Amino acid sequence: MPREAYQRNLRELQDEVLVMGSMIEKALERSMQALKTRDLELAKQVIDEDSNVNKKRFEIEESLLDTMSCQSPMASDLRTLLAVLSIVTDLERMGDHAAGNAKIALMIGDEPPLKPLIDLPRMNDKVIDMLHRSLNTFISHDAEAARKIVPEDDEVDNLYDQVFRELLTFMIEDPRTITRATRLIWVGHNLERTGDRVTNICERVVFMVTGKMEELNVSTY
């Protein structure tokens, strides 16, 4: 494969990562909307469309392998290819988390709301924003911008802790709320894990640019 064609394939791979990322952003937005509005049909759509996310991952991986087999990549290109492989894996898992929240929306159905949803949508919005910017750093090869995103995951974690404590209080005061509160905790956990996967993307961007694999979100506890 001529070098120009090879570079074009690399750019196309990166573009496909952005396409997959937009699919995840949409899934996260719609799963939360389904939860907030009790839109069960929307929840079912999110679940059904998760197979498209899986398909996109496999397509990207196949294209990546074809690209690697046609020409021995240089070190920097190899890091980009490895970053793509890792990022699409994390994106696919984020899709699972979004589909999981849509399934919880179906479980809740038309049950009376336990409480107004405030912090969970805030978590969702923050995760989507972090994801969008992390993929921009991937395209721009901006390691410093990627590093700056990682500390923001603390905001997601803090919101999850707040949600957990509040729902635990509901359960202690009235055991009849345990099932409903537990389901909302599951939603928060899925969002917290999604935030962690965004930090994984940022770590891959740093590796892609610098050649150094670093754990950026190190707990102080």
C-alpha positions as CSV (number, residue, x, y, z in Angstrom):
1,M,0.0,0.0,0.0
2,P,1.4,3.4,-1.0
3,R,2.3,5.7,1.9
4,E,-0.4,8.2,1.0
5,A,-3.1,5.6,0.9
6,Y,-1.9,4.3,4.3
7,Q,-2.1,7.8,5.8
8,R,-5.6,8.2,4.3
9,N,-6.6,4.9,6.0
10,L,-5.3,6.2,9.3
11,R,-7.4,9.4,9.0
12,E,-10.4,7.4,8.1
13,L,-10.0,5.2,11.1
14,Q,-9.8,8.2,13.3
15,D,-12.9,9.6,11.7
16,E,-14.8,6.4,12.4
17,V,-13.8,6.6,16.0
18,L,-15.6,10.0,16.1
19,V,-18.6,8.4,14.4
20,M,-18.7,5.8,17.1
21,G,-18.2,8.4,19.8
22,S,-21.3,10.3,18.5
23,M,-23.3,7.1,18.7
24,I,-22.4,6.8,22.4
25,E,-23.2,10.4,23.1
26,K,-26.6,9.9,21.5
27,A,-27.2,6.7,23.5
28,L,-26.3,8.4,26.8
29,E,-28.5,11.4,26.1
30,R,-31.5,9.2,25.0
31,S,-31.2,6.7,27.9
32,M,-31.3,9.6,30.4
33,Q,-34.2,11.2,28.6
34,A,-36.1,7.9,28.7
35,L,-35.5,7.6,32.4
36,K,-36.6,11.2,33.1
37,T,-39.7,11.1,31.0
38,R,-40.6,7.4,31.5
39,D,-40.4,7.0,27.7
40,L,-40.3,3.2,27.4
41,E,-40.3,3.2,23.6
42,L,-37.2,5.4,23.6
43,A,-35.6,3.1,26.2
44,K,-36.3,0.2,23.9
45,Q,-34.7,2.1,20.9
46,V,-31.5,2.7,22.9
47,I,-31.3,-1.0,23.8
48,D,-32.0,-2.1,20.2
49,E,-29.4,0.3,18.8
50,D,-26.7,-0.9,21.0
51,S,-26.1,-3.7,18.4
52,N,-25.1,-0.9,16.0
53,V,-22.4,0.3,18.4
54,N,-21.1,-3.3,18.6
55,K,-21.1,-3.6,14.8
56,K,-19.2,-0.3,14.5
57,R,-16.5,-1.5,16.9
58,F,-16.0,-4.7,14.9
59,E,-15.9,-2.7,11.6
60,I,-13.2,-0.4,13.0
61,E,-11.2,-3.3,14.3
62,E,-11.3,-5.1,11.0
63,S,-10.3,-2.0,9.1
64,L,-7.4,-1.5,11.6
65,L,-6.1,-5.0,11.1
66,D,-6.3,-4.5,7.3
67,T,-4.3,-1.3,7.6
68,M,-1.7,-2.9,9.8
69,S,-1.3,-5.9,7.4
70,C,-0.8,-3.7,4.4
71,Q,2.2,-1.8,5.7
72,S,4.5,-2.0,8.7
73,P,3.6,1.1,10.7
74,M,6.1,3.5,12.2
75,A,6.3,3.9,15.9
76,S,4.0,6.9,16.0
77,D,1.5,5.3,13.7
78,L,1.5,2.1,15.7
79,R,0.7,4.0,18.8
80,T,-2.3,5.6,17.0
81,L,-3.5,2.2,15.9
82,L,-3.2,0.8,19.4
83,A,-5.0,3.9,20.7
84,V,-7.8,3.3,18.3
85,L,-8.1,-0.3,19.3
86,S,-8.3,0.6,23.0
87,I,-10.6,3.6,22.5
88,V,-13.3,1.6,20.6
89,T,-13.2,-1.0,23.3
90,D,-14.0,1.7,25.9
91,L,-16.6,3.2,23.7
92,E,-18.3,-0.1,23.3
93,R,-18.4,-0.5,27.0
94,M,-19.9,2.9,27.4
95,G,-22.6,1.9,25.0
96,D,-23.3,-1.1,27.3
97,H,-23.7,1.3,30.2
98,A,-26.1,3.5,28.3
99,A,-28.1,0.4,27.3
100,G,-28.0,-0.7,30.9
101,N,-29.6,2.6,32.0
102,A,-32.2,2.2,29.3
103,K,-33.0,-1.3,30.7
104,I,-33.4,0.3,34.2
105,A,-35.8,2.8,32.7
106,L,-37.9,-0.2,31.5
107,M,-37.7,-1.8,35.0
108,I,-38.9,1.4,36.6
109,G,-41.7,1.7,34.1
110,D,-44.6,3.8,35.4
111,E,-43.7,3.4,39.1
112,P,-44.2,6.6,41.2
113,P,-40.9,8.6,41.1
114,L,-38.9,8.2,44.3
115,K,-37.4,11.7,43.9
116,P,-36.9,14.4,41.2
117,L,-33.9,13.4,39.0
118,I,-31.3,16.2,39.4
119,D,-27.9,14.8,40.1
120,L,-28.1,11.8,37.8
121,P,-28.8,14.1,34.7
122,R,-25.9,16.3,35.9
123,M,-23.7,13.3,35.9
124,N,-24.9,12.3,32.5
125,D,-24.3,15.8,31.0
126,K,-20.8,15.9,32.5
127,V,-19.8,12.5,31.2
128,I,-21.0,13.4,27.7
129,D,-19.1,16.6,27.8
130,M,-15.9,14.9,28.9
131,L,-16.3,12.2,26.3
132,H,-16.8,14.7,23.5
133,R,-13.7,16.7,24.5
134,S,-11.6,13.6,25.0
135,L,-12.3,12.5,21.4
136,N,-11.4,15.9,20.2
137,T,-8.0,15.6,21.9
138,F,-7.6,12.2,20.2
139,I,-8.1,13.8,16.7
140,S,-5.9,16.8,17.5
141,H,-3.2,14.7,19.2
142,D,-3.4,17.1,22.2
143,A,-1.9,15.3,25.2
144,E,-2.0,18.3,27.5
145,A,-5.7,18.9,26.8
146,A,-6.3,15.2,27.5
147,R,-4.5,15.5,30.8
148,K,-6.7,18.4,31.9
149,I,-9.9,16.4,31.3
150,V,-9.0,13.6,33.7
151,P,-9.4,15.6,37.0
152,E,-12.9,16.4,36.0
153,D,-13.9,12.8,36.7
154,D,-13.7,13.7,40.4
155,E,-16.9,15.8,39.8
156,V,-18.6,12.7,38.4
157,D,-17.4,10.6,41.4
158,N,-18.6,13.3,43.9
159,L,-22.0,13.4,42.3
160,Y,-22.3,9.6,42.5
161,D,-21.3,9.7,46.1
162,Q,-24.0,12.3,46.7
163,V,-26.6,10.2,44.9
164,F,-25.6,7.1,46.8
165,R,-25.8,8.8,50.2
166,E,-29.2,10.4,49.5
167,L,-30.7,7.1,48.2
168,L,-29.3,5.2,51.1
169,T,-31.1,7.6,53.4
170,F,-34.4,6.9,51.6
171,M,-33.9,3.2,52.0
172,I,-33.1,3.5,55.7
173,E,-36.1,5.7,56.4
174,D,-38.5,3.6,54.4
175,P,-37.6,0.1,53.4
176,R,-40.4,0.1,50.8
177,T,-38.2,2.4,48.7
178,I,-35.3,-0.1,48.5
179,T,-36.1,-1.5,45.1
180,R,-36.6,1.9,43.5
181,A,-33.6,3.5,45.2
182,T,-31.4,0.5,44.2
183,R,-32.3,1.0,40.6
184,L,-31.3,4.6,40.6
185,I,-28.0,3.7,42.3
186,W,-27.4,1.3,39.4
187,V,-27.9,4.2,37.0
188,G,-25.4,6.3,38.9
189,H,-22.9,3.4,38.9
190,N,-23.1,3.1,35.1
191,L,-22.4,6.8,34.7
192,E,-19.5,6.6,37.2
193,R,-18.0,3.8,35.2
194,T,-18.6,5.7,32.0
195,G,-16.6,8.6,33.4
196,D,-13.8,6.2,34.3
197,R,-13.7,5.0,30.7
198,V,-13.3,8.6,29.5
199,T,-10.2,8.8,31.6
200,N,-9.0,5.6,29.8
201,I,-9.4,7.4,26.5
202,C,-7.3,10.4,27.8
203,E,-4.6,8.0,28.9
204,R,-4.5,6.5,25.4
205,V,-4.2,9.9,23.9
206,V,-1.2,10.7,26.1
207,F,0.4,7.4,25.2
208,M,-0.3,8.0,21.5
209,V,1.4,11.4,21.6
210,T,4.2,10.8,24.1
211,G,4.9,7.1,23.9
212,K,4.5,6.9,27.7
213,M,1.7,4.9,29.3
214,E,0.6,6.7,32.4
215,E,-2.2,6.2,34.9
216,L,-3.6,9.7,35.1
217,N,-6.5,9.3,37.5
218,V,-4.7,8.0,40.6
219,S,-6.7,7.8,43.7
220,T,-5.4,9.6,46.8
221,Y,-7.1,7.2,49.2
